[in-house]
Amino acid sequence: MARRDALHALQARLAERLQAAPSQVQAVGWLAVECAGHGLLFPLASAGEIVALPPIQPVPHTQAWFLGVTNLRGRLHGVVELGGFLGLRVPMAVDSLPETARLVALNAAHGSQAALLVDRLAGLRSAGSLQALPDVAGERPAFAGTCWRDAAGRAWQEIDLTALAAHPRFLGVAR
Protein backbone atom coordinates (compact mmCIF):
# COMPACT_ATOMS: atom_id res chain seq x y z
CA MET A 1 0.00 0.00 0.00
CA ALA A 2 2.85 2.39 0.82
CA ARG A 3 4.34 1.82 -2.65
CA ARG A 4 1.05 2.70 -4.28
CA ASP A 5 0.78 5.93 -2.25
CA ALA A 6 4.36 6.85 -3.13
CA LEU A 7 3.65 6.20 -6.82
CA HIS A 8 0.52 8.39 -6.70
CA ALA A 9 2.47 11.18 -4.98
CA LEU A 10 5.20 10.97 -7.63
CA GLN A 11 2.64 11.08 -10.43
CA ALA A 12 0.96 14.11 -8.84
CA ARG A 13 4.30 15.96 -8.57
CA LEU A 14 5.16 15.15 -12.20
CA ALA A 15 1.76 16.34 -13.42
CA GLU A 16 2.21 19.56 -11.43
CA ARG A 17 5.64 20.16 -12.96
CA LEU A 18 4.40 19.46 -16.49
CA GLN A 19 1.61 22.00 -16.07
CA ALA A 20 4.00 24.63 -14.74
CA ALA A 21 6.70 24.02 -17.40
CA PRO A 22 5.10 25.94 -20.30
CA SER A 23 4.55 29.00 -18.13
CA GLN A 24 8.15 29.15 -16.91
CA VAL A 25 10.49 31.37 -18.89
CA GLN A 26 13.61 29.58 -20.05
CA ALA A 27 16.77 31.26 -18.79
CA VAL A 28 19.14 32.22 -21.57
CA GLY A 29 22.46 30.52 -21.02
CA TRP A 30 25.87 31.34 -22.41
CA LEU A 31 29.31 29.86 -22.39
CA ALA A 32 31.65 32.67 -21.35
CA VAL A 33 35.10 32.70 -22.97
CA GLU A 34 38.01 35.12 -23.23
CA CYS A 35 39.91 36.17 -26.35
CA ALA A 36 42.70 38.77 -26.20
CA GLY A 37 41.38 40.03 -22.87
CA HIS A 38 37.82 40.49 -24.15
CA GLY A 39 34.83 38.65 -22.69
CA LEU A 40 32.63 36.84 -25.22
CA LEU A 41 29.38 34.93 -24.75
CA PHE A 42 28.37 31.97 -26.90
CA PRO A 43 24.75 30.75 -26.67
CA LEU A 44 24.85 27.28 -25.10
CA ALA A 45 22.47 25.88 -27.71
CA SER A 46 24.88 26.88 -30.49
CA ALA A 47 28.10 25.72 -28.88
CA GLY A 48 29.20 22.14 -29.28
CA GLU A 49 31.97 20.16 -27.71
CA ILE A 50 34.76 21.89 -25.79
CA VAL A 51 38.19 20.26 -25.99
CA ALA A 52 41.78 20.88 -24.97
CA LEU A 53 44.02 21.55 -27.95
CA PRO A 54 44.41 18.53 -30.20
CA PRO A 55 47.05 18.53 -32.95
CA ILE A 56 46.19 21.07 -35.64
CA GLN A 57 47.33 20.48 -39.22
CA PRO A 58 48.11 23.77 -41.02
CA VAL A 59 46.49 24.41 -44.40
CA PRO A 60 48.48 26.46 -46.91
CA HIS A 61 47.10 29.56 -48.66
CA THR A 62 44.56 30.39 -45.97
CA GLN A 63 43.93 33.48 -43.85
CA ALA A 64 46.28 33.99 -40.89
CA TRP A 65 43.37 33.48 -38.47
CA PHE A 66 42.58 30.07 -39.96
CA LEU A 67 44.97 27.79 -38.07
CA GLY A 68 44.20 24.62 -40.03
CA VAL A 69 42.18 21.48 -39.45
CA THR A 70 41.88 19.03 -36.60
CA ASN A 71 40.16 15.73 -35.96
CA LEU A 72 37.36 15.90 -33.39
CA ARG A 73 35.76 12.51 -32.82
CA GLY A 74 36.53 11.31 -36.31
CA ARG A 75 35.38 14.45 -38.14
CA LEU A 76 37.61 17.16 -39.59
CA HIS A 77 36.98 20.66 -38.26
CA GLY A 78 38.44 23.92 -39.49
CA VAL A 79 40.08 25.81 -36.60
CA VAL A 80 39.58 29.58 -36.41
CA GLU A 81 41.72 31.62 -34.00
CA LEU A 82 38.84 33.79 -32.82
CA GLY A 83 40.85 36.69 -31.38
CA GLY A 84 42.62 37.09 -34.73
CA PHE A 85 39.44 36.69 -36.75
CA LEU A 86 37.67 39.39 -34.71
CA GLY A 87 40.62 41.75 -35.11
CA LEU A 88 41.31 41.83 -31.37
CA ARG A 89 44.97 40.96 -32.00
CA VAL A 90 47.39 39.73 -34.63
CA PRO A 91 46.44 36.07 -35.17
CA MET A 92 48.46 33.73 -32.98
CA ALA A 93 50.46 30.81 -34.37
CA VAL A 94 49.72 27.27 -33.26
CA ASP A 95 53.06 27.01 -31.45
CA SER A 96 52.42 30.16 -29.36
CA LEU A 97 48.97 29.32 -27.94
CA PRO A 98 48.48 29.59 -24.18
CA GLU A 99 48.05 26.41 -22.13
CA THR A 100 44.57 27.58 -21.19
CA ALA A 101 43.46 27.72 -24.85
CA ARG A 102 40.49 25.56 -25.79
CA LEU A 103 38.55 24.68 -28.90
CA VAL A 104 34.81 25.24 -28.91
CA ALA A 105 33.23 23.32 -31.76
CA LEU A 106 30.11 24.78 -33.30
CA ASN A 107 26.98 22.73 -32.77
CA ALA A 108 26.67 20.17 -35.56
CA ALA A 109 23.11 21.38 -36.18
CA HIS A 110 24.59 24.48 -37.87
CA GLY A 111 26.04 22.30 -40.61
CA SER A 112 29.45 23.85 -40.00
CA GLN A 113 32.54 21.79 -39.30
CA ALA A 114 34.30 24.62 -37.48
CA ALA A 115 35.92 25.02 -34.10
CA LEU A 116 36.79 28.33 -32.45
CA LEU A 117 40.06 28.66 -30.60
CA VAL A 118 39.61 30.77 -27.46
CA ASP A 119 42.23 31.83 -24.92
CA ARG A 120 40.37 30.45 -21.94
CA LEU A 121 36.97 29.37 -20.66
CA ALA A 122 35.33 31.71 -18.14
CA GLY A 123 32.35 29.58 -17.07
CA LEU A 124 28.63 29.86 -17.67
CA ARG A 125 26.46 32.97 -17.53
CA SER A 126 22.71 33.50 -17.37
CA ALA A 127 20.58 36.51 -18.24
CA GLY A 128 19.74 36.95 -14.55
CA SER A 129 23.38 37.63 -13.72
CA LEU A 130 23.93 40.17 -16.51
CA GLN A 131 22.58 43.57 -17.47
CA ALA A 132 22.08 44.46 -21.15
CA LEU A 133 23.96 47.57 -22.23
CA PRO A 134 22.44 50.07 -24.67
CA ASP A 135 23.40 49.62 -28.30
CA VAL A 136 26.35 51.71 -29.36
CA ALA A 137 26.04 53.50 -32.68
CA GLY A 138 28.35 52.19 -35.36
CA GLU A 139 28.78 49.34 -37.74
CA ARG A 140 28.85 45.88 -36.23
CA PRO A 141 28.97 42.51 -37.93
CA ALA A 142 25.71 40.57 -38.08
CA PHE A 143 27.04 38.02 -35.59
CA ALA A 144 27.66 40.62 -32.85
CA GLY A 145 24.71 40.41 -30.49
CA THR A 146 23.90 42.29 -27.33
CA CYS A 147 26.65 43.61 -25.10
CA TRP A 148 26.18 42.74 -21.41
CA ARG A 149 27.74 43.83 -18.11
CA ASP A 150 28.17 41.53 -15.11
CA ALA A 151 28.00 42.43 -11.41
CA ALA A 152 31.77 43.06 -11.36
CA GLY A 153 31.39 45.65 -14.15
CA ARG A 154 33.00 43.55 -16.88
CA ALA A 155 31.57 43.83 -20.39
CA TRP A 156 30.64 40.66 -22.31
CA GLN A 157 29.91 40.67 -26.05
CA GLU A 158 27.38 38.08 -27.19
CA ILE A 159 28.39 36.26 -30.38
CA ASP A 160 25.62 34.65 -32.44
CA LEU A 161 27.37 31.45 -33.56
CA THR A 162 24.71 30.67 -36.16
CA ALA A 163 25.25 34.05 -37.84
CA LEU A 164 29.03 33.70 -37.44
CA ALA A 165 29.02 30.32 -39.22
CA ALA A 166 27.17 31.89 -42.17
CA HIS A 167 29.17 35.12 -42.32
CA PRO A 168 30.99 35.55 -45.68
CA ARG A 169 34.29 36.54 -44.02
CA PHE A 170 34.18 33.48 -41.75
CA LEU A 171 33.54 31.25 -44.76
CA GLY A 172 36.31 32.93 -46.81
CA VAL A 173 39.34 31.16 -45.36
CA ALA A 174 41.28 31.11 -48.66
CA ARG A 175 43.84 33.84 -49.24
N, C-alpha and C positions, 0 to 999 in steps of 0.2 A: 504494500500500500504506500509506503514511504517513497518508493521509486516512482510510482505513478504520480504522486503529488509533486515530486521534484521535476518530473518531465513536464507536467502541466505548467509549473512555475517558469521553467526554461522557455517553453513555447510562448507563454504570455510575455516574457521579457523580449524575446525575439520579435514578436508581432509589434510590440511597442516601439522597438528600435526601427523596424522597417517603416512604420508610419511616420516616425520623426525624421527619417533620413532625407526624403525629398525636400523638407522644409529647411534643413540645415544648409548653410552656405559653405561651400568647399573653400578651405583656406588655400590661397595661392602659395605654392612652394617653389623655392629656387635653390639651386646649388650655387654657393658663393665661391668664387675663385679670384685669384690675383694674377695680374699680368702687368709687368713693368710698374709695380706700385699702385696700380689702379684696381679698384674693386669692381667685379663684373658679376652679374646674376644670370644664370641659365635656368629657364623653366625646367622643373624636374621631369615633366612629361616629354620634353624634347631631348633631354640628355640620355645617353646610353651608358654603356659600361665605362668605368673609371679604372685605369690601370697605371702601374708604375711603368717607367720607360722601357719598352722592348727594343730590340735592335731596329734601327730605321735605315732602310736602303735608299741612298740618294738617287734622284732622278735628274739626268742632265737636261739642260735647256728649259728650266722651270724658274718661276719667280723665286727670289731669295727667301721669302716667307714660306714657301712650300718645301718642307724638309725632306720629303721623299715618301716612301710607302713602308708600311709595316703589316705584319700578320697578326690579326686579333681573332683568336678562335677559328683559325682556318680561312679567314676572309681578308683580302688585302684592303687596307684603308690608306687613303692619302692623309699625310700629316701636315697640318697647317700650324705654324708658329704664330699663335694668335696676337701676341704683343707686336710682332713685326707686321702682320697683316693689317692691324688696326692703326698702324703708324705711331704707336706709343714708344717705339724704339727702333733702332736698326735691328733687323732680324738676326736672331742668335743662331750660331752654328750648332750642329748636333753635339760636337765635342765640348761645348762650353755651357751646356744646360745645367741648371742647379739641381742638386740632389732631390729637392722637394718637387721638381717638375713632374707633372702627371699628364696623361692623355685622357681626354674626355671624348669618347666616341659619340657621334650623333645617333639618335634613336633610329633604328633600322626602318621604322615606319616612314621616315622622310625620303627613303630611296637613295640616300647619300652614303657613300662608303668613305666618310671623312672622320678624322679625329683631330681635336683641337689640343695643341700643346699649351698648357698653362703653367705659370711659375709655381703655384701652390694652391691647394684646396683651402678654403676658409670656412667650411661647414655648410649648414643649411640655414635658410632664412624664410620667414613667413611674412605675409602682408601685415599681420598684427604687430610685428616688431620693427616695421619700417614706416617712414612717412614719405609720401610722394612729393617731389619737388616740382615747382612750376616749370613748364617748358621754357627753354631758353631759345630765343630767336636765333635763327641760323640754319644752315643746311646740315642735315644729318642723314646718314644712310638709312635705308628702309628697315634695316635690322636693328637699329638703335631704338629701344623702347623707352619706357619711363625711367627717369633718374630718381633714386630713392636715397634717403638719409636714415642711418640707424641711430640708436639712442646715444652712441658715443660721438655722433656728429660726422661719421665717415659717409662719404657719398658712394653709392653703388649704381652702376649703369646696367640696366636690364638689356640683354641681348636676345633677340628673337631668333632662335636657332633655325626655325623653319625658313624664315626670310633670309637668314645668312646663307643657308645651303642653296638657295635659289638665286642669290645675288650674282650678277654677271662678273664682277671682279673676283669673287670667291671661286667661281667656276673657271676663270681664265688663268690657270696655273702656268701655261706655256709662256715662254719669253719670246 
